[in-house]
Amino acid sequence: MLLDDRDLQILKVLSRDGRITKSALAEQIGLSPTPCWDRLKKLENAGLIEGYGARINLKKLASHVTVFVVAEIADHTAASFRSFEAAMQRYDEVTACWALGGGFDYLMQIVTRDVDSYQKLIDDMLEARIGLSRYFTYIVTKPVKGNGTPPLDLLLGQLKDS
């Protein structure tokens, strides 16, 4: 799908403020509401916009710990990778999981109540025989940067706005 400057503006605005009204979005990018709405629908239908959601401040909600885990699986067969990836879908505490190239197979982001809950989760994964053979735990001590907007200009090879 070819994107023009208006499409990119829509994506930039929505990545910063997903709750913006359609009329405010249209005003910000310099279009009337109907053409803006048509472009937005086109972007959604093309799968460029996957969804909308709120960023929840977990620190204000409940005590928790965020843990990053690099993991290796025992067998490096296509079936083993599919099995592990399917198992990740069943663990609510695994908030993100990425397949990696290089020394490790996966990087998981886990959010749970405390370190004891985290260890119970890992023990459950090991007992479930989902293929997890080795893992390394990294506990987040403080957030430094996160939930940023993607650098669309950079990704598309355009110069940053001054």
PyMOL commands that set and color helices and strands:
alter all, ss='L'
color gray80, all
select helices_A, chain A and resi 5-16+22-29+33-45+58-61+78-88+115-127+152-155
alter helices_A, ss='H'
color red, helices_A
select strands_A, chain A and resi 65-73+94-99+106-112+132-139
alter strands_A, ss='S'
color yellow, strands_A
deselect
rebuild
show_as cartoon
